[in-house]
Amino acid sequence: MSVSQHDEPAHRVEYEESDELSFVVVSAVAAVSSSSITEIGPINDIVDPEALCELFATRPDGQARDGGRVSFRLDGYPIEIDADSREVLVYE
């Protein structure tokens, strides 16, 4: 991914653990691209939606997961999900 730490995201969305993270990502890309969520390519072609949610979920023993960041592209937009800030960041 070609996003440097100095780039500012075009869109930033905070999420809750109870949110369906894949839907939050698709909605964020739709907002940046001025598209309908139905026009955004299927996220499951890029990343497993269930695994994405589990990656940032509370551990089975009830402990919060500290840290973590995942990056990928959806419809040409670089995406970062930050576990510390609980944010989905979309770059142009």
N, C-alpha and C positions, 0 to 999 in steps of 0.2 A: 504494500500500500504506500502511496506517495504522499502521505500527510506528515508534516513535521510537527514537532511539539509547539511551534510558533504559529501554526495555522489556526485560525478561528473557525469553529464549525458554523455552517450555514443555518443549522437548526439543532436545538438542544431540547431533549425531553427527559424529564425525571420520571422514573417508574417506581412502582411498588412491587414487592415480591409477589403479591397476588395477581399482578397484571400478566397477561399473556405476552411475553416479551417479543415474540415474533410479530404480533399484531402492532405493538408499539413501534417496532422498526419499520414495518411497511407503512404505517401511518406517517411516520417522520419523513420517509422518502417521498411519500405522496405530497406532503406539505412543501418540501423543497422543490419538487419538480412540477408543482401545480397540477398534479394529476389526481385522478380518483384512485382509491386503494385497489380497485379492480383492474387498473391499468398497470400496476406494478408487477413485475415478473414474480413467479412463485418463489417465495423465500426458501421453500424446501428443496429447490434445485441447487441452492447455495449452501445451506446449513440445515441440520436436523432441528426443527423447532422445539421438540421435547428436550433434546440434549442442551440446547441453548438455555432453556428455562432452568434445567437442573444444574447447569454450570454455575449459576448465580443464586441458587436457592439455599436456604438454611440447611445445614448438615442434618442427617437423620438423628443425631444426638441433641439437636436443638441449638448448637453453636452456629453463630453467624460466620459466613466465609469472609475472611479478610483479604482485601486486595483482589486483583484480577482484572484483566482487560482482554477483550477479544476484538479482532478487526476482520472485516471482510467487505466485499463490494456487493451492492444490490442495485441493479439497473444502472450500473456505471458510477454510482455514488459510493465513495468510501464511508464505511460505517465503523464506529467504535462504540463498544459498550463497556462502561467503566463500573466495576462493582463497588468501589469505594464511594463514589458520588451518586450511584444508582442513576446514571444518565445514559441515554442513547444520543450519540453525536453523529450528525450527518454533515459531510463536507462536500463542497462542490469541486 
